[in-house]
Amino acid sequence: MTSRTYTEDEVQDLTDRVFLLREQLEAGKMKFASQELADGFRRSYEAIRLRPDGKVDPMSLDGRVRAMTLAIIAMKQRDDAKKSISLARVQEEYFGFLFREFGWLYDVMTNAEATPAAAAEITSQHDDMIRSLAKALPEMVDVVREFWSSVGDAAGYHLQDSQQLKAVFAGDIFPAHWENAVSTAGLYVDTIILPCPITRLGAMLKAAPSDQLIKLVIKHVLTAMTYRDIALADVDPPIAMIVPNPDDSDDNDRNELIVRATPAICAHAQYLFDRTFESIEELHEFCVHLKTIEQVLKEVKRPDRLIFDTDWGGNPREQLARSMKENAHLPGMDVPNAGYHLFASSIGQMPQAVGAQQAAHHFRGSPLINAETSWLHYTWMLEYQGGRSENDLTGRHSMHVVRALVAEAHNNLEWLGNVPPQTVLEIRKRGLANDLRELLGQGVSNLIGLNPDNYFRTADQVVENLDAAFRKHQEALREARNKKLKLYGIDVGACTATGVVAVAAALTGNVTLGAISGVLGVAGLPNLREIKTKFKQIAAEDKARRESPTGLLFRHVKRH
């Protein structure tokens, strides 16, 4: 058997890798899982020989050393990328770009106190603006993609290597403008990773941006811009970051995602039609022949999962009819073919679910899915995978609580979505995040142990936790109020107007000190020295209560 011949460039590369390995060893950065592995590596390392010119002899390197040096090179490249730019600098540059391009529209929106959706609607009514954006947006996609291609890996490495609890937004282009993700998921997780709406819509924008698509871009870009202050806040770990998912980088990534999602797509089709599909092409051929709604419904054997949008109700016929009407503006969907709409939904929703799962794995976080339709498809995908769930209890716990906060913000805890992001920032800066997390997640682990897929029960538990905390908070406020009144000798149940005025005078100094002291002494009530001492104590208790996790969380909730 003839030995391989190495070029001098290859020899130099191997030499550089071996000497880098030696540096890591001398620096004590190499760790081994067992003594057996350490002994095996030592034998391989000691077998390395140098040529007379000082370069390594390639034939003296075995597979263990070669693999080790490749891993070290990869880690060095990773560290170099992280050192080249900080996560904060990435965010500064990104938001700087958005505000240079769309700042004028953002200022108009904020000055008019309008929503991103309203601003997008008004903009769409101006033909000159639409024409200008139609020309600029495809070029803008290239600029943004180039930006992320240069810093995206570094940003991803920073997030992957950080140990805080992370939630990765998925299931839609960007969070809805009426509910800041920080106000829900941000109450539990440390960092919310949001997608870049421009890269997410890049493929469609590069094709031929319609008026409807341009309006959609404006709405989501303006919504993204509302996260600037919280993303750039000086807090570690960061509360919210905009970093694109790996599959949003370019059009090829989208096609690869569909390939990876093929098993889930075919499994979903099998559920609907009760027949096996070996490929997407076979599913496409089957669906396009079902041109009418009646033909589709005749073939569908399990219509309970024929859902395009949960807001359209549960009637499969209505779902198909609404899709053919509402989605006609999307590329390829203008053909009045009911079967194709069902096919398009399958190759849209299931890859999105798979992408959500893989993006969460990529950033080492939990998926954050607000849209109910997307959440349904995500749970179905998990079922098609065989009920596979995360082995890490912390990850599953986080996912359950985040899902509960997102879902119940629309149901039993409508005030959640109105928690000001600045409140979350204040909780974080005061070091109270763990206390709030413990409050929210109490009892959830036990429920996950009983049934890892029962998100409804864990949501009930989180609601119970918050309700109990709110009741306790309200009771503490009542006790504090009564304590203050009793301090001044006022009967809470039968307080006279004169007594209230007297106490107010004592506090504000509107009456002479001697007169007040005399009145209080005659009445047999506490003297001013006692009041002053106890008032300081009560004021300190008040401050502690206001600055507690529940005090900060509930202060914006209207009390009845």
C-alpha positions as CSV (number, residue, x, y, z in Angstrom):
1,M,0.0,0.0,0.0
2,T,1.6,3.3,-1.1
3,S,1.7,6.2,1.4
4,R,0.1,9.5,0.6
5,T,2.2,12.4,-0.7
6,Y,1.6,15.7,1.1
7,T,2.2,19.1,-0.5
8,E,4.3,21.6,1.4
9,D,1.2,23.7,2.1
10,E,-0.5,20.7,3.7
11,V,2.6,20.1,5.8
12,Q,2.7,23.7,6.9
13,D,-1.0,23.5,7.8
14,L,-0.4,20.4,9.9
15,T,2.6,22.0,11.5
16,D,0.7,25.1,12.5
17,R,-2.1,23.0,14.0
18,V,0.4,20.8,16.0
19,F,2.2,23.8,17.5
20,L,-1.2,25.4,18.4
21,L,-2.0,22.2,20.1
22,R,1.2,22.4,22.1
23,E,0.3,26.0,23.1
24,Q,-3.0,24.8,24.4
25,L,-1.4,21.9,26.3
26,E,1.2,24.2,27.9
27,A,-1.5,26.7,28.9
28,G,-3.4,23.9,30.7
29,K,-6.5,24.4,28.4
30,M,-6.8,20.7,27.4
31,K,-9.2,18.6,29.6
32,F,-10.0,14.9,29.2
33,A,-13.1,13.1,30.3
34,S,-11.2,10.1,31.6
35,Q,-7.6,8.9,32.4
36,E,-7.9,6.4,29.6
37,L,-8.5,9.1,27.0
38,A,-5.6,11.2,28.5
39,D,-3.2,8.2,28.3
40,G,-4.2,7.5,24.7
41,F,-3.7,11.1,23.7
42,R,-0.3,11.2,25.4
43,R,0.9,8.2,23.4
44,S,-0.3,9.8,20.1
45,Y,1.3,13.2,21.0
46,E,4.6,11.6,22.0
47,A,4.7,9.8,18.6
48,I,4.8,13.1,16.7
49,R,8.1,13.6,14.9
50,L,9.6,16.7,13.2
51,R,11.5,16.8,9.9
52,P,15.0,18.3,9.6
53,D,13.4,21.6,8.5
54,G,11.4,21.9,11.7
55,K,8.0,21.0,10.2
56,V,6.0,17.9,11.4
57,D,6.3,14.6,9.6
58,P,2.7,14.0,8.4
59,M,3.1,10.3,8.7
60,S,3.7,10.6,12.5
61,L,0.3,12.1,13.1
62,D,-2.5,9.6,13.8
63,G,-6.3,10.3,13.6
64,R,-6.6,11.3,17.2
65,V,-4.1,14.1,16.9
66,R,-5.5,15.3,13.6
67,A,-9.0,15.4,15.0
68,M,-7.8,17.2,18.1
69,T,-6.0,19.9,16.1
70,L,-9.0,20.5,13.8
71,A,-11.2,21.0,16.9
72,I,-8.7,23.5,18.4
73,I,-8.5,25.4,15.1
74,A,-12.3,25.6,15.1
75,M,-12.4,26.8,18.7
76,K,-9.7,29.4,17.9
77,Q,-11.7,30.7,15.0
78,R,-14.7,30.9,17.2
79,D,-12.9,32.8,19.9
80,D,-11.3,35.1,17.3
81,A,-14.8,35.9,15.9
82,K,-16.2,36.7,19.3
83,K,-13.2,39.0,20.1
84,S,-13.6,40.8,16.8
85,I,-17.0,42.3,17.7
86,S,-19.2,42.3,20.8
87,L,-22.9,41.5,20.9
88,A,-23.6,45.0,22.0
89,R,-21.7,46.5,19.0
90,V,-23.6,44.2,16.6
91,Q,-26.9,45.6,18.0
92,E,-25.7,49.2,17.8
93,E,-24.7,48.8,14.2
94,Y,-28.0,47.0,13.3
95,F,-30.3,49.5,14.9
96,G,-28.1,52.3,13.6
97,F,-28.9,51.0,10.1
98,L,-32.6,50.7,10.7
99,F,-32.8,54.3,12.1
100,R,-30.8,55.7,9.2
101,E,-33.1,54.1,6.7
102,F,-36.5,54.3,8.5
103,G,-35.9,56.8,11.2
104,W,-38.0,59.5,9.5
105,L,-41.0,57.2,9.4
106,Y,-40.4,56.0,13.0
107,D,-40.4,59.7,14.1
108,V,-43.7,60.3,12.3
109,M,-45.2,57.3,14.0
110,T,-44.1,58.2,17.5
111,N,-45.0,61.8,17.2
112,A,-48.5,60.8,16.0
113,E,-48.7,58.1,18.8
114,A,-49.6,55.7,16.0
115,T,-49.0,51.9,15.9
116,P,-46.5,50.3,13.4
117,A,-49.6,48.8,11.6
118,A,-51.2,52.2,11.3
119,A,-48.0,53.8,10.1
120,A,-47.6,51.1,7.5
121,E,-51.2,51.5,6.3
122,I,-50.8,55.3,5.9
123,T,-47.5,54.8,4.0
124,S,-49.1,52.3,1.6
125,Q,-51.6,55.0,0.6
126,H,-48.8,57.2,-0.9
127,D,-47.9,55.8,-4.3
128,D,-44.6,57.7,-4.5
129,M,-43.4,56.2,-1.2
130,I,-44.4,52.7,-2.3
131,R,-42.6,53.1,-5.6
132,S,-39.5,54.3,-3.8
133,L,-39.6,51.5,-1.3
134,A,-40.2,48.9,-4.1
135,K,-37.0,50.0,-5.7
136,A,-35.0,50.3,-2.5
137,L,-36.0,47.2,-0.6
138,P,-34.4,44.5,-2.8
139,E,-31.1,46.4,-2.6
140,M,-31.6,46.8,1.2
141,V,-31.9,43.0,1.5
142,D,-28.5,42.6,0.0
143,V,-27.0,45.1,2.4
144,V,-28.5,43.5,5.4
145,R,-27.6,40.0,4.3
146,E,-24.0,41.2,3.8
147,F,-24.0,42.7,7.3
148,W,-25.2,39.5,8.9
149,S,-22.8,37.4,6.9
150,S,-19.9,39.4,8.4
151,V,-21.1,39.5,12.0
152,G,-23.9,36.9,12.3
153,D,-21.5,34.1,13.2
154,A,-19.9,36.1,16.0
155,A,-23.3,37.1,17.4
156,G,-24.4,33.5,17.3
157,Y,-21.2,32.3,19.1
158,H,-21.7,34.9,21.8
159,L,-25.3,33.7,22.4
160,Q,-24.5,30.0,22.1
161,D,-21.7,30.3,24.7
162,S,-23.6,32.3,27.2
163,Q,-25.3,30.3,30.0
164,Q,-28.5,32.4,30.7
165,L,-32.0,31.2,29.9
166,K,-32.8,32.1,26.3
167,A,-36.0,32.1,24.2
168,V,-35.8,32.1,20.4
169,F,-38.8,33.8,18.7
170,A,-40.4,31.7,15.9
171,G,-43.7,31.1,14.3
172,D,-44.1,34.4,12.6
173,I,-42.0,37.1,10.8
174,F,-41.6,39.2,14.0
175,P,-43.6,39.6,17.3
176,A,-46.9,41.5,16.9
177,H,-46.6,45.3,17.5
178,W,-49.3,45.3,20.2
179,E,-47.5,42.9,22.5
180,N,-43.8,43.4,23.4
181,A,-42.2,40.0,23.8
182,V,-40.2,41.4,26.7
183,S,-43.5,41.9,28.6
184,T,-44.3,38.2,28.6
185,A,-41.4,35.8,28.0
186,G,-39.0,38.4,29.3
187,L,-40.5,38.0,32.8
188,Y,-39.0,34.5,32.9
189,V,-36.1,34.1,30.5
190,D,-33.0,36.2,30.5
191,T,-32.6,36.9,26.8
192,I,-35.1,36.9,23.9
193,I,-33.6,36.3,20.5
194,L,-35.6,38.0,17.8
195,P,-35.2,37.5,14.0
196,C,-34.3,40.2,11.5
197,P,-37.6,40.9,9.6
198,I,-35.7,42.1,6.5
199,T,-33.7,38.8,6.2
200,R,-36.8,36.8,7.0
201,L,-38.7,38.4,4.2
202,G,-35.6,38.6,1.9
203,A,-36.6,35.9,-0.6
204,M,-40.0,37.6,-1.3
205,L,-38.6,41.1,-1.4
206,K,-35.9,40.0,-3.9
207,A,-38.5,38.6,-6.2
208,A,-41.0,41.4,-6.8
209,P,-42.3,43.2,-3.7
210,S,-46.0,43.8,-4.0
211,D,-47.8,46.7,-2.2
212,Q,-49.1,44.3,0.4
213,L,-45.6,42.9,1.0
214,I,-44.1,46.4,1.3
215,K,-46.7,47.3,3.9
216,L,-45.9,44.1,5.8
217,V,-42.2,45.0,5.8
218,I,-42.8,48.5,7.1
219,K,-45.0,47.2,9.9
220,H,-42.4,44.6,11.1
221,V,-39.4,46.9,10.7
222,L,-41.1,49.7,12.7
223,T,-42.0,47.1,15.3
224,A,-38.4,45.9,15.5
225,M,-37.2,49.5,16.0
226,T,-39.4,49.7,19.1
227,Y,-37.0,47.2,20.7
228,R,-33.9,49.4,20.3
229,D,-33.8,50.9,23.9
230,I,-34.3,47.5,25.6
231,A,-31.8,45.8,23.2
232,L,-29.1,48.4,23.8
233,A,-29.8,48.7,27.6
234,D,-26.6,48.3,29.7
235,V,-27.5,45.1,31.4
236,D,-25.8,41.7,31.3
237,P,-27.1,39.3,30.0
238,P,-29.0,41.3,27.4
239,I,-32.8,41.3,27.6
240,A,-33.5,41.2,23.9
241,M,-31.3,40.8,20.8
242,I,-32.0,40.8,17.1
243,V,-30.0,38.1,15.4
244,P,-31.3,36.2,12.4
245,N,-32.0,32.5,12.5
246,P,-29.5,30.5,10.4
247,D,-32.3,29.5,7.9
248,D,-33.0,33.2,7.2
249,S,-29.6,34.0,5.7
250,D,-30.3,33.3,2.1
251,D,-32.7,31.6,-0.3
252,N,-30.7,28.3,-0.4
253,D,-31.1,28.0,3.4
254,R,-34.9,28.1,3.0
255,N,-34.8,25.3,0.4
256,E,-32.5,23.2,2.7
257,L,-35.0,23.7,5.5
258,I,-37.8,22.3,3.4
259,V,-35.6,19.2,2.7
260,R,-34.9,18.8,6.4
261,A,-38.6,19.1,7.2
262,T,-39.7,16.6,4.5
263,P,-40.4,13.8,7.1
264,A,-42.6,16.1,9.1
265,I,-44.4,17.4,5.9
266,C,-45.1,13.8,4.7
267,A,-46.2,12.8,8.2
268,H,-48.6,15.7,8.4
269,A,-50.0,14.8,5.0
270,Q,-50.3,11.2,6.1
271,Y,-52.4,12.2,9.1
272,L,-54.7,14.3,6.9
273,F,-55.2,11.9,4.1
274,D,-54.6,8.6,5.9
275,R,-52.1,7.5,3.2
276,T,-48.4,7.4,2.9
277,F,-46.3,9.9,0.9
278,E,-42.7,9.1,0.1
279,S,-41.7,12.6,-1.0
280,I,-42.8,16.2,-1.4
281,E,-43.1,15.7,-5.1
282,E,-45.5,12.9,-4.6
283,L,-47.6,15.0,-2.2
284,H,-47.6,17.9,-4.7
285,E,-48.8,15.7,-7.5
286,F,-51.6,14.4,-5.4
287,C,-52.7,17.8,-4.1
288,V,-52.8,19.7,-7.3
289,H,-55.4,17.4,-8.8
290,L,-57.8,18.4,-6.0
291,K,-58.8,21.6,-7.6
292,T,-62.0,22.3,-5.6
293,I,-62.8,22.5,-1.9
294,E,-65.2,19.5,-2.3
295,Q,-62.5,17.4,-3.9
296,V,-60.1,18.2,-1.0
297,L,-62.7,17.5,1.7
298,K,-63.6,14.2,0.0
299,E,-60.0,13.0,0.3
300,V,-59.2,14.4,3.8
301,K,-59.9,11.6,6.4
302,R,-58.9,13.6,9.5
303,P,-60.0,17.2,9.0
304,D,-59.3,18.3,12.6
305,R,-55.8,19.4,11.5
306,L,-56.8,21.1,8.3
307,I,-56.0,24.5,9.8
308,F,-54.6,27.5,8.0
309,D,-55.3,30.0,10.7
310,T,-56.9,29.4,14.1
311,D,-58.7,32.8,13.9
312,W,-60.7,31.4,11.0
313,G,-62.6,28.9,13.1
314,G,-62.6,25.1,13.1
315,N,-64.7,24.4,10.0
316,P,-62.4,22.8,7.3
317,R,-64.5,24.2,4.5
318,E,-64.3,27.7,5.8
319,Q,-60.5,27.3,6.4
320,L,-60.0,26.4,2.7
321,A,-62.3,29.1,1.4
322,R,-60.6,31.8,3.6
323,S,-57.1,30.6,2.4
324,M,-58.1,30.9,-1.2
325,K,-59.3,34.4,-0.6
326,E,-56.8,35.8,2.0
327,N,-53.6,34.2,0.7
328,A,-54.2,34.9,-3.0
329,H,-51.6,37.7,-2.9
330,L,-48.8,35.3,-1.9
331,P,-46.4,34.0,-4.6
332,G,-47.9,31.0,-6.4
333,M,-51.1,31.2,-4.4
334,D,-53.1,33.2,-6.9
335,V,-54.2,30.0,-8.6
336,P,-57.7,29.0,-7.5
337,N,-56.7,25.5,-6.6
338,A,-57.8,24.3,-3.2
339,G,-55.4,21.3,-3.1
340,Y,-52.4,23.5,-3.9
341,H,-53.4,25.8,-1.0
342,L,-53.3,22.8,1.3
343,F,-50.0,21.7,-0.1
344,A,-48.5,25.2,0.3
345,S,-49.7,25.3,3.9
346,S,-47.9,22.0,4.6
347,I,-44.6,23.1,3.1
348,G,-44.9,26.4,4.9
349,Q,-46.0,25.5,8.4
350,M,-44.1,22.3,9.0
351,P,-40.7,23.7,7.9
352,Q,-41.5,26.7,10.1
353,A,-42.0,24.3,13.0
354,V,-38.8,22.4,12.3
355,G,-37.0,25.8,11.9
356,A,-38.3,26.9,15.3
357,Q,-36.9,23.7,16.9
358,Q,-33.6,23.9,15.1
359,A,-33.1,27.6,15.8
360,A,-33.8,27.0,19.5
361,H,-31.1,24.3,19.4
362,H,-28.7,26.5,17.5
363,F,-28.9,29.3,20.1
364,R,-29.3,26.8,23.0
365,G,-32.6,28.2,24.1
366,S,-36.3,27.4,24.0
367,P,-38.7,28.3,21.2
368,L,-40.9,31.3,21.7
369,I,-44.0,30.9,19.6
370,N,-46.8,33.5,20.0
371,A,-49.0,32.6,17.0
372,E,-51.5,30.0,18.0
373,T,-51.6,28.4,14.5
374,S,-47.8,28.0,14.5
375,W,-47.9,26.6,18.0
376,L,-50.4,23.9,16.9
377,H,-48.1,22.9,14.0
378,Y,-45.1,22.9,16.4
379,T,-46.8,20.4,18.8
380,W,-48.0,18.3,15.8
381,M,-44.4,18.2,14.6
382,L,-43.2,16.9,18.0
383,E,-45.9,14.3,17.8
384,Y,-44.8,13.2,14.3
385,Q,-41.2,13.0,15.6
386,G,-42.4,10.4,18.1
387,G,-43.2,12.7,21.0
388,R,-39.5,13.6,21.2
389,S,-38.8,16.3,23.9
390,E,-35.8,17.9,25.4
391,N,-33.8,15.8,27.9
392,D,-32.7,18.9,29.7
393,L,-35.3,19.6,32.5
394,T,-34.3,23.2,32.6
395,G,-35.0,23.6,28.9
396,R,-38.4,21.9,29.2
397,H,-39.3,23.9,32.3
398,S,-38.4,27.2,30.5
399,M,-40.4,26.2,27.4
400,H,-43.5,25.4,29.5
401,V,-43.4,28.7,31.5
402,V,-42.7,30.8,28.4
403,R,-45.6,29.2,26.6
404,A,-47.9,29.8,29.5
405,L,-46.9,33.5,29.7
406,V,-47.5,33.9,26.0
407,A,-50.8,32.0,25.8
408,E,-52.3,33.4,29.0
409,A,-51.6,37.0,28.0
410,H,-54.5,36.5,25.6
411,N,-56.7,34.7,28.1
412,N,-56.6,34.8,31.9
413,L,-53.7,37.3,32.3
414,E,-54.4,40.0,29.8
415,W,-52.3,42.5,31.9
416,L,-49.2,40.5,31.1
417,G,-48.7,42.0,27.6
418,N,-48.9,45.4,29.1
419,V,-46.0,45.1,31.5
420,P,-43.7,47.9,30.5
421,P,-40.3,46.7,29.2
422,Q,-38.7,49.2,31.5
423,T,-40.3,47.3,34.4
424,V,-38.5,44.2,33.2
425,L,-35.3,46.1,32.9
426,E,-35.7,47.5,36.4
427,I,-36.3,44.0,37.8
428,R,-33.2,42.8,36.0
429,K,-31.0,45.7,37.2
430,R,-32.1,45.2,40.8
431,G,-31.1,41.6,40.7
432,L,-34.6,40.2,41.2
433,A,-34.9,38.1,38.0
434,N,-34.3,34.8,39.9
435,D,-36.9,35.7,42.5
436,L,-39.5,36.4,39.8
437,R,-38.5,33.2,37.9
438,E,-39.0,31.1,41.0
439,L,-42.4,32.7,41.6
440,L,-43.6,32.0,38.1
441,G,-42.2,28.4,37.8
442,Q,-43.3,27.1,41.2
443,G,-44.7,23.6,40.9
444,V,-44.2,23.4,37.1
445,S,-41.4,20.8,37.3
446,N,-43.7,18.3,39.0
447,L,-46.3,18.7,36.3
448,I,-43.8,18.3,33.6
449,G,-42.7,15.1,35.3
450,L,-46.2,13.8,35.1
451,N,-46.8,14.8,31.5
452,P,-44.1,16.6,29.5
453,D,-46.6,17.5,26.8
454,N,-49.5,18.9,28.9
455,Y,-48.9,22.7,28.3
456,F,-52.5,23.5,29.4
457,R,-51.9,22.2,32.9
458,T,-48.6,24.0,33.3
459,A,-50.3,27.2,32.0
460,D,-52.9,26.8,34.7
461,Q,-50.2,26.5,37.3
462,V,-48.4,29.6,36.2
463,V,-51.8,31.5,36.3
464,E,-52.3,30.2,39.8
465,N,-48.8,31.3,40.8
466,L,-49.4,34.8,39.5
467,D,-52.9,35.0,41.0
468,A,-51.6,33.9,44.4
469,A,-48.8,36.4,44.2
470,F,-51.1,39.2,43.2
471,R,-53.5,38.5,46.1
472,K,-50.6,38.4,48.5
473,H,-49.3,41.7,47.1
474,Q,-52.8,43.3,47.5
475,E,-53.0,42.1,51.1
476,A,-49.6,43.5,51.8
477,L,-50.7,46.9,50.5
478,R,-53.9,46.8,52.7
479,E,-51.9,45.9,55.8
480,A,-49.4,48.7,55.0
481,R,-52.1,51.2,54.7
482,N,-53.8,50.1,57.9
483,K,-50.5,50.1,59.7
484,K,-49.9,53.8,58.7
485,L,-53.3,54.8,59.9
486,K,-53.0,53.0,63.2
487,L,-49.6,54.7,63.7
488,Y,-51.3,58.0,63.8
489,G,-54.0,56.7,66.2
490,I,-56.7,56.6,63.5
491,D,-59.3,53.9,63.7
492,V,-59.5,52.4,60.2
493,G,-63.1,51.5,60.6
494,A,-64.3,54.9,62.0
495,C,-62.0,57.6,60.9
496,T,-63.3,61.2,61.4
497,A,-62.5,64.0,59.0
498,T,-61.0,66.0,61.9
499,G,-58.6,63.2,62.7
500,V,-57.4,62.9,59.1
501,V,-56.8,66.7,58.9
502,A,-54.8,66.6,62.1
503,V,-52.5,63.9,60.9
504,A,-52.0,65.6,57.6
505,A,-51.0,68.7,59.5
506,A,-48.6,66.8,61.6
507,L,-46.9,65.3,58.5
508,T,-46.8,68.5,56.5
509,G,-45.8,70.9,59.3
510,N,-48.8,73.2,58.6
511,V,-49.5,73.5,62.4
512,T,-47.0,74.5,65.0
513,L,-45.0,71.6,66.4
514,G,-45.9,72.4,70.0
515,A,-49.6,72.5,69.3
516,I,-49.6,69.2,67.6
517,S,-47.6,67.6,70.4
518,G,-50.0,68.9,72.9
519,V,-53.0,67.7,71.0
520,L,-51.5,64.2,70.6
521,G,-50.5,64.1,74.2
522,V,-53.9,65.1,75.5
523,A,-55.6,62.5,73.2
524,G,-53.4,59.8,74.6
525,L,-52.0,59.1,71.2
526,P,-48.3,58.5,70.1
527,N,-46.1,61.6,70.4
528,L,-44.2,63.0,67.5
529,R,-41.0,61.3,68.4
530,E,-42.7,57.9,68.3
531,I,-44.4,58.7,65.1
532,K,-41.1,59.9,63.5
533,T,-39.3,56.7,64.5
534,K,-42.1,54.3,63.4
535,F,-42.7,56.3,60.2
536,K,-39.1,55.7,59.1
537,Q,-39.5,52.0,59.7
538,I,-42.8,52.0,57.7
539,A,-41.2,54.0,54.9
540,A,-38.3,51.5,54.7
541,E,-40.9,48.7,54.5
542,D,-42.8,50.5,51.8
543,K,-39.6,51.0,49.7
544,A,-38.7,47.3,50.1
545,R,-42.2,46.4,49.0
546,R,-42.2,48.7,45.9
547,E,-38.8,47.4,44.9
548,S,-39.7,43.7,45.3
549,P,-40.3,41.5,42.2
550,T,-44.1,41.6,42.8
551,G,-44.1,45.3,43.7
552,L,-42.4,46.1,40.4
553,L,-44.4,43.6,38.4
554,F,-47.9,44.6,39.6
555,R,-47.5,48.3,40.0
556,H,-48.9,49.0,36.5
557,V,-51.9,46.7,37.1
558,K,-55.1,48.6,37.8
559,R,-56.5,47.6,41.2
560,H,-60.2,47.3,41.6
